[in-house]
Amino acid sequence: MYGTYLRLDITVDDGWRTVIRAAARKLTRRARRDPARRQARHRFYREMLAHHQDPQRLVRTWRL
């Protein structure tokens, strides 16, 4: 899933909403709207946010 995160085309300065919007664009229309896939969709979004927090932590730590 980290490869998918890298293809979101976002920067480390972007907020969580930008990450969610970019991740939603990677899903098919059917996957975005199917109520049966809701939990899988939420897991996907949480995973993208977790991958996004790692570089943000590095930037804050090293003040890059």
C-alpha positions in Angstrom: 0.0 0.0 0.0 3.0 2.3 0.4 3.3 2.3 -3.4 -0.2 3.6 -3.7 0.5 6.3 -1.2 3.5 7.4 -3.2 1.3 7.7 -6.3 -1.2 10.0 -4.6 0.9 13.0 -5.8 0.8 14.9 -2.5 3.4 16.8 -0.5 4.3 16.3 3.1 2.7 19.7 3.9 -0.7 18.6 2.7 -3.4 18.1 5.3 -5.5 15.0 6.0 -8.3 16.2 3.8 -6.1 16.4 0.8 -4.8 12.9 1.5 -8.4 11.5 1.7 -9.4 13.3 -1.5 -6.4 12.0 -3.4 -7.0 8.5 -2.1 -10.6 8.6 -3.1 -9.6 9.6 -6.7 -7.6 6.4 -6.8 -10.7 4.2 -6.1 -13.1 3.3 -8.8 -16.5 4.9 -8.8 -18.1 1.6 -7.9 -15.7 1.1 -4.9 -16.4 4.6 -3.7 -20.2 4.2 -3.7 -20.8 0.5 -2.8 -22.1 0.3 0.8 -20.8 -3.3 1.1 -17.2 -2.0 0.7 -17.5 0.7 3.3 -15.2 -0.9 5.9 -12.6 -1.8 3.2 -12.7 1.8 2.0 -12.2 3.2 5.5 -9.3 0.8 6.1 -7.7 2.1 2.9 -8.1 5.7 3.9 -6.7 5.0 7.4 -3.7 3.3 5.9 -3.0 6.2 3.5 -3.2 8.6 6.5 -0.8 6.4 8.5 1.7 6.5 5.6 1.3 10.3 5.4 2.0 10.8 9.1 5.4 9.2 8.9 7.0 11.8 6.7 5.3 14.6 8.6 6.8 13.2 11.8 10.2 13.3 10.2 9.8 16.9 9.0 8.8 18.0 12.5 11.6 16.1 14.2 14.3 17.4 11.9 12.6 20.7 11.1 13.2 20.1 7.3 
